Each structure stands twice: as C-alpha cells, then as structure tokens.
Amino acid sequence: MENKMLTVEQAYKAMFYFLEHQYELTKSDEIGGLLGFMDWTLWSDSSTPADPAMWEDWLVAVKRAL
C-alpha cells in the first residue's frame, strides 16, 4: 500500500472502521459501546461525533502522536 497522508477526520474514520471490523469479529460489548460514541452517522451537523468529548479526546491523541 502506498503511503498517503490522511486528514484528522479521515484518520478518525479509519480508526472507526478498524474498530467496527473488530466488533464484527468479536461482538465485544466494550467495542460496541465505544463505536456508539464515535459513530459519524449520529452527528447532527457532521462536524462533531455523537459524543463531542470523543472528538476532543481524538484531537489530543493526534497531537500526542505527532
């Protein structure tokens, strides 16, 4: 796979899709609950997650990784 740069939003979605796949494999209640807070489809204006604190936590994680 070729290296590509992702936006912060694209990286968040990539993490969501990864966790969604893990949930499909394991049916883990913990992962399912986390996905519920992260789900983009629940965002009323597509600029914050179902749980806005989750987005803030994500931004902190991105800054830490950088």
Buried (B, 14 or more C-beta within 10 A) or exposed (E): EEEEEEEEEEBBBEEBEEBBEBBEEEEEEEBEEBBEBBBEEEEEEEEBBBBEEBBEBBEEEEEEEE
